[in-house]
Amino acid sequence: MKKRFLIVLSALILALTGCATFEGDIPIDAGWETAWLSPANLR
C-alpha cells in the first residue's frame, strides 16, 4: 500500500511540475467595460 502511494504521489508531482513551466506574458483582457450602478444613474 505504501509503495502504491509513493508511485501515485511521484506521478502527481511530475504532472504538476510539467504544468508549471509556462514562460512568457499572460495577456489579461476581459473584453468589457465596467458599468457602475448608483442611485444617481437610476433616474
N, CA, C and O atoms as a CHARMM CRD file, in Angstrom:
* protein
*
  172
    1    1 MET  N      0.82600  -1.19200   0.00000 PROA 1      0.00000
    2    1 MET  CA     0.00000   0.00000   0.00000 PROA 1      0.00000
    3    1 MET  C      0.87300   1.26100   0.00000 PROA 1      0.00000
    4    1 MET  O      0.58400   2.22500  -0.70900 PROA 1      0.00000
    5    2 LYS  N      1.93400   1.24100   0.79600 PROA 2      0.00000
    6    2 LYS  CA     2.81700   2.40000   0.87600 PROA 2      0.00000
    7    2 LYS  C      3.54800   2.61800  -0.45200 PROA 2      0.00000
    8    2 LYS  O      3.76400   3.75700  -0.86800 PROA 2      0.00000
    9    3 LYS  N      3.92900   1.51900  -1.11400 PROA 3      0.00000
   10    3 LYS  CA     4.63400   1.61700  -2.39100 PROA 3      0.00000
   11    3 LYS  C      3.71500   2.21200  -3.46100 PROA 3      0.00000
   12    3 LYS  O      4.14900   3.03300  -4.26900 PROA 3      0.00000
   13    4 ARG  N      2.44600   1.79700  -3.46300 PROA 4      0.00000
   14    4 ARG  CA     1.48600   2.32100  -4.43700 PROA 4      0.00000
   15    4 ARG  C      1.27600   3.81900  -4.20500 PROA 4      0.00000
   16    4 ARG  O      1.19500   4.58800  -5.16400 PROA 4      0.00000
   17    5 PHE  N      1.18700   4.23500  -2.94300 PROA 5      0.00000
   18    5 PHE  CA     1.02000   5.65400  -2.61600 PROA 5      0.00000
   19    5 PHE  C      2.19800   6.47600  -3.12500 PROA 5      0.00000
   20    5 PHE  O      2.00500   7.55400  -3.68600 PROA 5      0.00000
   21    6 LEU  N      3.41700   5.97300  -2.93200 PROA 6      0.00000
   22    6 LEU  CA     4.60500   6.70200  -3.39600 PROA 6      0.00000
   23    6 LEU  C      4.64200   6.80300  -4.90900 PROA 6      0.00000
   24    6 LEU  O      5.06900   7.82500  -5.44500 PROA 6      0.00000
   25    7 ILE  N      4.20500   5.77100  -5.60500 PROA 7      0.00000
   26    7 ILE  CA     4.17600   5.80900  -7.07300 PROA 7      0.00000
   27    7 ILE  C      3.15700   6.83800  -7.55700 PROA 7      0.00000
   28    7 ILE  O      3.44300   7.62100  -8.46200 PROA 7      0.00000
   29    8 VAL  N      1.97300   6.83700  -6.95600 PROA 8      0.00000
   30    8 VAL  CA     0.94000   7.80000  -7.34300 PROA 8      0.00000
   31    8 VAL  C      1.37900   9.21800  -7.00800 PROA 8      0.00000
   32    8 VAL  O      1.17300  10.13500  -7.80400 PROA 8      0.00000
   33    9 LEU  N      1.97300   9.40400  -5.85300 PROA 9      0.00000
   34    9 LEU  CA     2.45400  10.72600  -5.45500 PROA 9      0.00000
   35    9 LEU  C      3.54900  11.22100  -6.39700 PROA 9      0.00000
   36    9 LEU  O      3.55600  12.39400  -6.77000 PROA 9      0.00000
   37   10 SER  N      4.46300  10.35200  -6.78200 PROA 10     0.00000
   38   10 SER  CA     5.52500  10.73400  -7.71000 PROA 10     0.00000
   39   10 SER  C      4.95400  11.12400  -9.06300 PROA 10     0.00000
   40   10 SER  O      5.39700  12.10600  -9.65800 PROA 10     0.00000
   41   11 ALA  N      3.98200  10.37400  -9.55900 PROA 11     0.00000
   42   11 ALA  CA     3.36100  10.70000 -10.83800 PROA 11     0.00000
   43   11 ALA  C      2.64300  12.03900 -10.77200 PROA 11     0.00000
   44   11 ALA  O      2.70000  12.82400 -11.71900 PROA 11     0.00000
   45   12 LEU  N      1.97200  12.30100  -9.66300 PROA 12     0.00000
   46   12 LEU  CA     1.27100  13.57200  -9.49400 PROA 12     0.00000
   47   12 LEU  C      2.24800  14.73900  -9.45700 PROA 12     0.00000
   48   12 LEU  O      1.99900  15.77500 -10.07400 PROA 12     0.00000
   49   13 ILE  N      3.34100  14.58500  -8.75000 PROA 13     0.00000
   50   13 ILE  CA     4.35600  15.64900  -8.68200 PROA 13     0.00000
   51   13 ILE  C      4.95200  15.91400 -10.05700 PROA 13     0.00000
   52   13 ILE  O      5.14400  17.07100 -10.43100 PROA 13     0.00000
   53   14 LEU  N      5.24400  14.87600 -10.80700 PROA 14     0.00000
   54   14 LEU  CA     5.78600  15.05700 -12.16100 PROA 14     0.00000
   55   14 LEU  C      4.78200  15.76100 -13.06800 PROA 14     0.00000
   56   14 LEU  O      5.16300  16.62300 -13.85900 PROA 14     0.00000
   57   15 ALA  N      3.51800  15.40700 -12.96300 PROA 15     0.00000
   58   15 ALA  CA     2.49900  16.04600 -13.79600 PROA 15     0.00000
   59   15 ALA  C      2.34700  17.52300 -13.45200 PROA 15     0.00000
   60   15 ALA  O      2.24500  18.35900 -14.34900 PROA 15     0.00000
   61   16 LEU  N      2.33100  17.85000 -12.17300 PROA 16     0.00000
   62   16 LEU  CA     2.18600  19.24600 -11.77300 PROA 16     0.00000
   63   16 LEU  C      3.41600  20.06800 -12.11600 PROA 16     0.00000
   64   16 LEU  O      3.30000  21.25100 -12.43700 PROA 16     0.00000
   65   17 THR  N      4.58400  19.46300 -12.05400 PROA 17     0.00000
   66   17 THR  CA     5.81300  20.17000 -12.41800 PROA 17     0.00000
   67   17 THR  C      5.81000  20.50000 -13.90400 PROA 17     0.00000
   68   17 THR  O      6.25800  21.57600 -14.30000 PROA 17     0.00000
   69   18 GLY  N      5.31800  19.59900 -14.71800 PROA 18     0.00000
   70   18 GLY  CA     5.24900  19.83700 -16.15700 PROA 18     0.00000
   71   18 GLY  C      4.29700  20.95700 -16.51100 PROA 18     0.00000
   72   18 GLY  O      4.51000  21.65600 -17.50200 PROA 18     0.00000
   73   19 CYS  N      3.25600  21.14400 -15.72800 PROA 19     0.00000
   74   19 CYS  CA     2.28000  22.20500 -15.99000 PROA 19     0.00000
   75   19 CYS  C      2.77300  23.56200 -15.50600 PROA 19     0.00000
   76   19 CYS  O      2.24500  24.58900 -15.93200 PROA 19     0.00000
   77   20 ALA  N      3.74400  23.59300 -14.65100 PROA 20     0.00000
   78   20 ALA  CA     4.17600  24.84400 -14.03400 PROA 20     0.00000
   79   20 ALA  C      5.38200  25.46600 -14.72800 PROA 20     0.00000
   80   20 ALA  O      6.05100  26.31800 -14.14400 PROA 20     0.00000
   81   21 THR  N      5.67100  25.06100 -15.95500 PROA 21     0.00000
   82   21 THR  CA     6.86300  25.57400 -16.62900 PROA 21     0.00000
   83   21 THR  C      6.51800  26.53900 -17.75300 PROA 21     0.00000
   84   21 THR  O      7.28500  26.65800 -18.70900 PROA 21     0.00000
   85   22 PHE  N      5.39000  27.23000 -17.66900 PROA 22     0.00000
   86   22 PHE  CA     4.99900  28.19700 -18.68700 PROA 22     0.00000
   87   22 PHE  C      5.88200  29.42900 -18.57700 PROA 22     0.00000
   88   22 PHE  O      6.11200  29.94600 -17.48400 PROA 22     0.00000
   89   23 GLU  N      6.37000  29.89100 -19.71000 PROA 23     0.00000
   90   23 GLU  CA     7.18200  31.10800 -19.73500 PROA 23     0.00000
   91   23 GLU  C      6.53800  32.10900 -20.68600 PROA 23     0.00000
   92   23 GLU  O      6.00500  31.73000 -21.72900 PROA 23     0.00000
   93   24 GLY  N      6.58800  33.36100 -20.33000 PROA 24     0.00000
   94   24 GLY  CA     6.03600  34.40800 -21.18000 PROA 24     0.00000
   95   24 GLY  C      4.97600  35.20800 -20.45700 PROA 24     0.00000
   96   24 GLY  O      4.65900  34.96000 -19.29400 PROA 24     0.00000
   97   25 ASP  N      4.43300  36.17800 -21.18200 PROA 25     0.00000
   98   25 ASP  CA     3.39800  37.03400 -20.61600 PROA 25     0.00000
   99   25 ASP  C      2.03500  36.36800 -20.76700 PROA 25     0.00000
  100   25 ASP  O      1.77900  35.65000 -21.73400 PROA 25     0.00000
  101   26 ILE  N      1.18100  36.61800 -19.80400 PROA 26     0.00000
  102   26 ILE  CA    -0.18800  36.14000 -19.86200 PROA 26     0.00000
  103   26 ILE  C     -1.07600  37.36700 -20.06900 PROA 26     0.00000
  104   26 ILE  O     -1.26500  38.15300 -19.14100 PROA 26     0.00000
  105   27 PRO  N     -1.61900  37.53900 -21.27100 PROA 27     0.00000
  106   27 PRO  CA    -2.45500  38.71500 -21.52000 PROA 27     0.00000
  107   27 PRO  C     -3.78700  38.60000 -20.78400 PROA 27     0.00000
  108   27 PRO  O     -4.44800  37.56200 -20.81900 PROA 27     0.00000
  109   28 ILE  N     -4.15900  39.67800 -20.12400 PROA 28     0.00000
  110   28 ILE  CA    -5.42600  39.70000 -19.39800 PROA 28     0.00000
  111   28 ILE  C     -6.28600  40.79000 -20.01800 PROA 28     0.00000
  112   28 ILE  O     -6.02100  41.98000 -19.84700 PROA 28     0.00000
  113   29 ASP  N     -7.32500  40.36800 -20.74200 PROA 29     0.00000
  114   29 ASP  CA    -8.24300  41.29600 -21.37900 PROA 29     0.00000
  115   29 ASP  C     -9.64800  40.74300 -21.20300 PROA 29     0.00000
  116   29 ASP  O    -10.01400  39.74800 -21.82800 PROA 29     0.00000
  117   30 ALA  N    -10.42400  41.38400 -20.36100 PROA 30     0.00000
  118   30 ALA  CA   -11.76200  40.87900 -20.07600 PROA 30     0.00000
  119   30 ALA  C    -12.70600  41.09800 -21.24900 PROA 30     0.00000
  120   30 ALA  O    -13.63800  40.31600 -21.43700 PROA 30     0.00000
  121   31 GLY  N    -12.48900  42.13700 -22.03800 PROA 31     0.00000
  122   31 GLY  CA   -13.32600  42.37700 -23.19500 PROA 31     0.00000
  123   31 GLY  C    -14.58900  43.16700 -22.90100 PROA 31     0.00000
  124   31 GLY  O    -15.44200  43.30600 -23.77700 PROA 31     0.00000
  125   32 TRP  N    -14.72900  43.68300 -21.70000 PROA 32     0.00000
  126   32 TRP  CA   -15.88800  44.50300 -21.39100 PROA 32     0.00000
  127   32 TRP  C    -15.46600  45.62600 -20.46200 PROA 32     0.00000
  128   32 TRP  O    -14.44000  45.55600 -19.78600 PROA 32     0.00000
  129   33 GLU  N    -16.28300  46.65600 -20.45100 PROA 33     0.00000
  130   33 GLU  CA   -16.01200  47.78800 -19.56700 PROA 33     0.00000
  131   33 GLU  C    -16.91300  47.67900 -18.33600 PROA 33     0.00000
  132   33 GLU  O    -18.00000  47.10400 -18.39200 PROA 33     0.00000
  133   34 THR  N    -16.44900  48.23000 -17.25100 PROA 34     0.00000
  134   34 THR  CA   -17.21900  48.19400 -16.01300 PROA 34     0.00000
  135   34 THR  C    -18.27400  49.28400 -16.04000 PROA 34     0.00000
  136   34 THR  O    -17.96300  50.44600 -16.30100 PROA 34     0.00000
  137   35 ALA  N    -19.51400  48.92000 -15.77200 PROA 35     0.00000
  138   35 ALA  CA   -20.61000  49.88100 -15.66700 PROA 35     0.00000
  139   35 ALA  C    -20.99100  49.97000 -14.19700 PROA 35     0.00000
  140   35 ALA  O    -21.47200  49.00200 -13.60700 PROA 35     0.00000
  141   36 TRP  N    -20.77100  51.13600 -13.61800 PROA 36     0.00000
  142   36 TRP  CA   -21.06200  51.30600 -12.19900 PROA 36     0.00000
  143   36 TRP  C    -22.50900  51.73400 -12.02400 PROA 36     0.00000
  144   36 TRP  O    -22.99900  52.60300 -12.74500 PROA 36     0.00000
  145   37 LEU  N    -23.18800  51.12600 -11.07100 PROA 37     0.00000
  146   37 LEU  CA   -24.55700  51.47500 -10.74400 PROA 37     0.00000
  147   37 LEU  C    -24.59300  52.30300  -9.47300 PROA 37     0.00000
  148   37 LEU  O    -23.94600  51.96800  -8.48000 PROA 37     0.00000
  149   38 SER  N    -25.33400  53.35400  -9.51100 PROA 38     0.00000
  150   38 SER  CA   -25.53800  54.17100  -8.31500 PROA 38     0.00000
  151   38 SER  C    -26.95800  54.73800  -8.36300 PROA 38     0.00000
  152   38 SER  O    -27.56600  54.76800  -9.43300 PROA 38     0.00000
  153   39 PRO  N    -27.49400  55.18500  -7.23500 PROA 39     0.00000
  154   39 PRO  CA   -28.84200  55.75800  -7.25000 PROA 39     0.00000
  155   39 PRO  C    -28.97200  56.94300  -8.20200 PROA 39     0.00000
  156   39 PRO  O    -30.05100  57.14400  -8.75900 PROA 39     0.00000
  157   40 ALA  N    -27.92800  57.73100  -8.41300 PROA 40     0.00000
  158   40 ALA  CA   -27.98800  58.87500  -9.30600 PROA 40     0.00000
  159   40 ALA  C    -28.16400  58.42900 -10.75600 PROA 40     0.00000
  160   40 ALA  O    -28.75600  59.16600 -11.54400 PROA 40     0.00000
  161   41 ASN  N    -27.67500  57.25900 -11.13200 PROA 41     0.00000
  162   41 ASN  CA   -27.76700  56.79100 -12.51500 PROA 41     0.00000
  163   41 ASN  C    -29.08600  56.08500 -12.80900 PROA 41     0.00000
  164   41 ASN  O    -29.37200  55.79300 -13.97000 PROA 41     0.00000
  165   42 LEU  N    -29.89700  55.80200 -11.78900 PROA 42     0.00000
  166   42 LEU  CA   -31.12800  55.04800 -11.98300 PROA 42     0.00000
  167   42 LEU  C    -32.31800  55.94400 -12.31100 PROA 42     0.00000
  168   42 LEU  O    -33.40000  55.42300 -12.58100 PROA 42     0.00000
  169   43 ARG  N    -32.17300  57.21900 -12.30000 PROA 43     0.00000
  170   43 ARG  CA   -33.30200  58.13500 -12.58100 PROA 43     0.00000
  171   43 ARG  C    -33.59200  58.23900 -14.03900 PROA 43     0.00000
  172   43 ARG  O    -34.50500  58.96400 -14.43600 PROA 43     0.00000
